[in-house]
Amino acid sequence: MARSGVLHRKKEDLVKDLKETTLSFKTLGQRYGVSKQAIYEFSEKQGIKRPAKPEGHQIEDCRLCQKLLQISKEPHSEFISNPTIVKKTEVPRERCLYHLKRLKERGLVDEKFGRLRSERAEKAYAMYFTKRLSIQAIGREVGYKSFYSIIQRHRALGWGIPPPLYVYDGQERSRILRGTHRRKKAVGGGGSED
Ligand SMILES: [Zn+2]
């Protein structure tokens, strides 16, 4: 309450600072004795257009960065290929990648976002995440000799790839379960046997 009172009294000064300086919300927060979030919300509420910093750009005000952030929040966005991301932003590739780099530097998007190069891999993963098809069937569909080896390679590089939606038939499943059970036993069995 006391804090918003301070903000209220100094409202005009703050509006002036927001409109005429490129001081960060954090700095302004310190100046006015409130959180940077409070400054941000005040600025939004007042509909203030902040001047661009001459030496760089403000991610909050950059439409391209905002678009990239939006894409990065799509499900499995790390499996959207680089060319598709560029297409979605509708700007030249170099420009798109510059802004993507800025976002990564700030840790605002995952390090893997935009790293997948192959549109074919993107297509295969999109099917993998949404369709109940075997890995072999997806591979055939997109023209991979072995989609499985691609998955293995991405896993090794640290990509989080969930199990397939494909439900194996009874025989296949029991074979796999037996295999898993055996492995678990071997791992969890303690040191007595080996
Ligand atoms: Zn930007």
Residues whose N, C-alpha, C, O or C-beta is under 5 A from the ligand:
A	BS01	ZN	C62 L64 C65 H99
